[in-house]
Amino acid sequence: MTELPPYWLRDNCPCAECRDPRNGQKLFQIADLPEDLAITRGAEADGHLEVLWSDGHRSRYPLEWLDGTDGGDGRTERDKRLWTAADFADGIPEAPWEEYLADPARQAAVLAAVRRDGFAVLRGVPAEERQVLRVAESFGHVRVTNYGELFDVRVQPDPNNLAFTSAAITPHTDNPYRDPVPTLQLLHCLENSATGGDSALVDGFRAAAALREEAPAEFEVLTRTPVPFVFRDRGTELRADRPLIDVDPLGRIREVRFNNRSIGTLRRDDPSGLDAFYTAYRRFAAITLRPEFQLAFRLGPGDCLVFDNTRLLHARTAFRQDGHRHLQGCYADLDGLHSTLAVLHRRAAALDTIAALFAGEGAGEYLGEEVTMAEHMLQAAAAAEAAGAPEHLVAAALLHDLGHFFDAEGRGSLHGRDLMEGRDNRHSHTGADRLARWFGPEVTEPVRLHVAAKRYLCAVEPGYRERLSAASEYTLNVQGGPMDERQAAAFAELPGARDAVAVRRWDEQAKVAGAPTPGFDHYRPLLAALMR
């Protein structure tokens, strides 16, 4: 522990005094920490490093976090799979559009392919105008440019860009004259009946890595020479001066901008530098044209290509005007895609945690009933589903007794067994508080109030109490017994009271030994859709 830099460790203290528990943002400035900050005492316990600081503050760090490594922002070559065409001999990353929309795991796989390989193709996107915007909005936001929110790639009578002709287009970056350049491009095929017009992709990072391997001095020239990229038409004039190959402070390839049609005139104040640049530029251009680097394929109607415009170079063959070729495209940004992917992974991890509770402690007995805890909660969810309940109430019915399990962080909250021994474990509140990390109040409040709903129903509904099981009657008394008239009136006014009563009724039905129900995985898509 002595090797850990104290200011780094304290700057990452996760406690509620140092970070807002709702959003994780820091509540102090680095200059607020004392000049002589030091670790007074440290010890490992319960999977955590507990630290006492010289200023009296206490911190608690998960050992798993301390052992982890920073994954970076996912933008450099370190986080990519650099490829040649042969790497896709078994097929390119693709998925049916409807499956992508319906299955969070399928969506995550597609977005992960764009992050890892630089591209993916969605099949079966309706071949209708403006659908490309729907694809972009499934993971981020559309970047509007001088071409508008979307653009049509087809032959135009007075084109302001060679892309809007039938000519062949060599591998290139779109919009290199923008700062920042659009980091994602989408191309959705509406029609492709012309002869020719096939698409191709080149991994610009792989081409740059090949230049670095074969001619390291020329690689360095292209990383340090600013290139003027320029675009002009009647209503637009854009310029960005950037190197063809951009690297991060550690020398890792981070961005490739390559577009021979948009390179302006480099300054002539250093003729030897110009010679060095053009030698390197020509070599790099030749590498991008190597057949083994070019992945060729044909987009058909309904295919939507999503690719990283800061990494992959895209191209197309010339085509005859013996048919029609019409693509609609738009731009988006990688940060939106990375954000959506991270949220999908976070939700999957949360659902894995809940699933593990169902499979682990959930297999144990349920408070003197003839079902396990997991069977009870699955039966409650099945009853809600059979009743046509809205999704948030199906989720609440499924998760309503999660608070009976031990606290996930090992803090030793009371278990369900404590309730049967006469100590109220307040599992409704514990469960709601835990679930609030992942779900909104439409799910958590029926969970929080479902015990109070039993006490309420016993007070206001004749015959309800007589239908309780023996175990439920016992826990009723531990939890405070039926409400009095004043308490019942106050409960009825609570915003989540009606939903809590519904969950309570499904709770009472869910105690049938051997009743068939769907498993937890059946509810994963529903839960994922409701998560924050």
N, C-alpha and C positions, 0 to 999 in steps of 0.2 A: 504493500500500500504506500510505502514511503516514496516509491517512484512515480506516483501519480501527481501531476502538477496541481498544487492546491487551488489556484484560481480557476483552472479548467474544471476541477471537480466541483467547486462551490458554484461556479457559473451554471452548472448543470443540475443543481439540486432540484428534485422534483416536488418538494413539499408545497403545501398550499400557501405558505408564507412567501415563497419565492416565485410561484407560478399560479396564475389564475386556473383553478381546477376545471373551469368550463372550456377554456380555449388553449390552455398550455402556455400562454404568453408570459414573459418574465415581468415581475412586479418590482424589480430593482434595477439600478444602473450599475455597470461594472465598477464605476468610480466610487460607488457607495461602500464597497468592501474595504476593510481596514488595510493599511499598508503592510502590517506585520501578520497577516492572516496565516494561520498554521493549523494543522490537524493535532488536536490534543489527545484524542483516543479514537481507535477504530477497531471494529470486530465484525466478524461474519456471523450471521444468525438467520435462520429460516430463509436461506436463499438470498439474503441481502447483505450489503456492507453498511453497517451503522457507524456514523462518524460524529464525534463531538468536536466542534471547532473552538478555536481560541477566543472567539467573541461570544461563546455560549450557545451558538446556533447548533441544531442537530439536523443531520441529513440521513436519508435512508435510500440506498441505490440498489436496484435489482442486479444481482451478479450477472444475469444473462445480458443485461445492457452493458455492463462493464466489459464483458468478454466479446461483445459484438464489434463489428467494424463498420465504418461509415461507407454506405453504398454509393455515395456521390449522387449527382443529379441525373445520372443515366444518359448523359449527352456525349460522353467521350468514347473513344475506341475501347477502353477498358470494359465497358458495359455492353459491348456489342458482339455479335458473331459475324466476323468478317467473312465474306463468301465469294465464290466464283459460281458460274452457271452450273457446274457439275454438282454442286452441293444440293441442288433441287431436282436431281434426277428422279426422285420418287414423288415429286409434286411440290407446288408452291403453297405457302400458308394461305388457307382459304376457309370459308365457312358459309353456310346458307344464311341469308339475311334474317329469316324468321327465327331460326335457332339462336342467332346472335342476339336478337331482341328479347327472346323469351328466357334464355339461360344465362345467368350472370357468369357462370364458369366458362361458357363458350365465348362470351364477350371479353372476359379477361384474357382468354387464350389468344384472341385476335389482336387485342391491343398490345399484349406482350410480344407478339410476333412483330408488330410495327416497331416496338421499342428495341427488340433484339436484332431482327433481320432487316429492319427498315421499311417493310411493306407487308401488306396482306390484301387479299381480294375477297370481297363479299359477293356471293352469287345470289341471283334472284331478287335484287333490289328492283322494284317495279320500274319498268322502262318508261317512265313518265317524267315530264319536266319538273325540275326543282326538287326531285327526290334526293339529289346529292346533298342538299342542305340538311335534309333529315338525317342523313348518315353522319355528317359533321356534328350535328347537334346531339347525336347519341353519346358523344364523349367529350364535347367541348363547345367552342363558339366559332362562328364563321368570322374569318378575317376579311373585311371589306377592303378592296383596293381600287385603283383607278379603273379596273375592269368590272367593278360592281361587286355585289355579293356573290354572284356566280358569273360564269362566262361560257360561251358556246364555242367548242372547238370543231369548226367546220369551215368549208371554203366560203370566204366572204368576198364581195366584189371589190372592196377597197380596204384591204387588211392593214392594220397598224402593227402586225406581228406576223412573222413567217409561220407561226403555229396555225394561223387561219388561212393557210393555203394547202395545196396537195403535195407540197415538196417534202422530201425527206428531211428529218430533223435529227442531228447527231446528239449524242449524250450531253445533257446540259442541266443546269440549275435554273429554276424559274425565278424571275424577279430578283436577280442578284444585285440590282441597282437600288433595292429597298434597304432601309436600316430601321428596324431589323427585317431581315428577309423572312417571308412566310415560311414557317418551319415544317408545315404539313401541306400536302396537296392531295386533293381527291379528284378522280376522273371517273365519271359514271357514263357507261356506254348506253346510248339510246338506240343507235342503229349503226351497223357496220357491214354493209353489203357490197362495198367497193372492193376491187382487186387491190391488194396491198393494204397499207395502213396498219401493219402489225406493230405492237409495242415492244419496248425493250427497256431493261433496267441495268444499271452498272453500279456496283457498290463503290462509291467514291472513296470511302475510308480504305477499302481493300486496295484500290488503285493507288492511293496516296502511300499506303504502307509498302506497296511494291516499289514505288519510287524511292522511298526511304531505304529499302533494302538494297536496291540496285545502284542508286546514286545519291548517297546521303547529303552531299554538298548541294546538289540541285534541289533536294527536298527542303533544305534550310533556306535557299533562295526564295522558294515559293511561299514559305511561312512568314518571311519578313518583308516582302515587297508589296506595298499597297497598290492595288490595281483599280483604276477607275471604271466602274460599271455604270453605264449611262442608258437612259431611255427617254425618248422625246416623241411626242405626237402633238396634235393640234392643241390639246388641253392639258398636257402633262409634261413635266420635265423633272426627272429623278436622277440622282447620282449617289453612289456609295463607294467609298474607297476602302477596299478590304483585300486581304491576301487570298490567293486561290486556295490555300490550305491554312486553316486557322488551328492553332494548338492552345491548350490550356497552360497555366504556369508550370505544370510538371512535364510539358512537352508532349502530351497525348493529343492525338488528332481529335478535334472537336467539331469542325465544320469544313465543308468543301463548297466553294462557289466557283462554278465553271460554266461559262456561257460565252462562246466565241462571238456570238452575234451581238453581245452587249458590252464587250470590252472597248473602252475608249482609248485615247492616246496617252501612253505613259510619258512622263516628263523626260526630257533629253539632257538634263544637267549632269548625268553620269553615264556616258556612253558604254563604259565597261560594265556597269550595272545592267544596262539594257541588254547587252550581249548575254550576260549570265542569265537574266530572266528568260529571254527567248529560247535559249538552249534548254532550260529546265521546263519551260512551258511546252515546248514541242515534244519533249520526252514524255511529259505527263499526259498530253493529249494522245500520243501514240499508245500509251498504256490503256487509256480508257476505251480505245478502239480494238483492243485485242479480242478476238472471238471468244476466248475462254472466260472473259470478264462480262460478256453481254448475255443476259438472260432474256430470251425472246419468247413472247407469247401473244396470243390474240384475244382482245377483249370482245365479248359478244354482248348482245342486248341484255341488260340487267346486271352486268358485271360492274362493280365499283372498286377501283384500285385506290388504296390509301397508302401514301408513302411519305417518308421523311425527306423533305426537300433540301435539308442542310447536309444530307449524307448521300442519298441516291441520286444519280444522274439518270434522266429518262430520255427516251428517244422514240422515234417511229420511222418506219419505212415510208417511201413515197407511195401514193395510191392513185389509181386511175379514177376518173370521174364517170365510170361505167355503173356506179351504184352510189349509195349514200353512206357517208361516215359522219356521225354526229355524236360527240361526247359533250357532256356538261361537266364543268369543273368548278371547284371553289378552293379556297385556302382556309386553313385553320392553324392551330399552334400546338406544339408538342407539350407545352406545360399543361394544357387542358387534358390531353390524352394521358399524360403521366399522372395527373391528379385523379382522373377517373379510375385508372388502373390501380393506383394506391388505395383508393376507397374500396374498390372491389376486393382487393387483397385483405384490407382491414376488416371488411364485413365477413369475408370467408373465414378469417382467423377467429372472429367473434363467434360465428356460427359453429366453428369447430370446437370452441371452448364450451358452448352450450350443449352441443351434441355429446361431448365427453362427459358432461354432468349427467345427461340422460343415461348414457351407457354405463357409467360408473356408479355413483351414489344413487342414481335413479333406479338401479336394479334392486335396491333395498326395499324393505317393507314400508308400507304407507300407513303409519299411525294407527295400527290395529285393524286396518281393513284387509280384505282378501285380495288386494292388488298391490303391485309395487308402485313406487312414486311415479316412475316413468309411465307405467300403464295407466295410472290415474290421470296424469296430465294429457296423455295422448287420447284417452277416452273423452276428456273434456273438450279437447280441440275438435275431435270427430263429431261430437254432439253439436258444437257451435257451427261447424261446417254443414252438417245435415240440416240445421235450422236456417241455412241461408244467411248466416251472420256476416257482416262486413269483415274484411280481412283483418282490421286492427283488433276486432274482438276474437277472431279465431286465434290470433297470436296471443292475446291476453289469456284466453282459456288454456292455451298450450303451456304458457310460462307462469301461470298464476302461483304455483307452489315452489318456484325456484329458490325462494328464500329459506326453504327447509334444509338446503344443502349447506355444507360448511362454506364459509367465506372463501372465495377464490384466491385471495391474497394470504390466506392462512392466519387471519387475525383472531380466529377462534370465536366467531359469533355462535349463538346458541343453535343447536341442531334441532331437527324435528323431534328427535327422541326426548329432548328436554321438555317439549310441549306435553308429551304423554306422561312426563313425570311431574307435571303440575307447575312448570315454569313457562310463562308465555314468551316464546322466542320472537314475537313480533315479525314473523316471517313475511307477512304481506309488505311491511315497510322495507325490510332488508332486501327482498326480491325486487321491489320497485326501484330502490336506490341503485342496485346493481344494474338493472336493465336500463336505467336512465343514461348510461354511457352509450347505449346503442339505439334506443328507441325514444320516441317522443311521448308526451303525456297521454295521447290517445291509447297507447298500449300500457304505459306504466300506472296510470291512475286507476283503471279497473283492477289491476293487480294490487295496488296499495289499499284499495277499499273493499276487496272481496271478503275479508274477515268481518269488517264492519257491516257489510251487506247481509251476512248471516244473522248477526245480532239484530239488524233492522227487520228482516223478514220474520224473525221469531216474535218481534214485538207487534207487527202490523198485519200479518197474514194468518188468519185462523187455520190451524191444522198443519202449518209448516213445521213447527218444532216437533210435532209427533212423527213426522216422516224422517227425521234425522236418524242416522245410524247411531249405534251406541258410542262409537269412538267420536263421532261428530258432536254428540250431546256432551260428552266429557270435555272436549276442547272448547266448546261454547262456554262452559262455566269457567275454564281457565282464562279465557280471553275476555271475560267481563260480563257474560250472560246477556240476556235480551236487553235492548235499549229501553230507557224510560221514554215517556211521551215527548219530552223536550229534546232528548238526544235523537229520537227518530225523526222529528221535524227538521232538526238541523242537518241530519244526514241527507234527507230527501232534497235539500236545497243545494247540495254539492254538485259541481258541474259533471263529475263522473259517476254520480250515484246510479243512474239508470243502467249504464253499461256494467257497473260492478254487480248489480242485481242479476243481470243476464249471465255474467260469468259465474256467479254463485249458484245459479240453478243448474248450469252445466257441470259445475263442480260436484253437486250432490248426485247427479246422474252417473258420474264417472267412477263407479266402485263395483263394477261387474266382473267377477273373475272370468278370465278367458275370453272376454269380448274382443272380437277382431277389430283392429284399427290400423290405419296407415302408420308407417314408422316415421321417425323424426325427419328423415330425408325428404319425405313428401312435403313437408312444410318449409324446407329451406328457401325455395324461390319466393314464397310469400313473405317470410321473415326478411330476406334480403331486400325486397322491394320496400319494406317499411322502415328499414334502418336509416339512421341519420347519415 
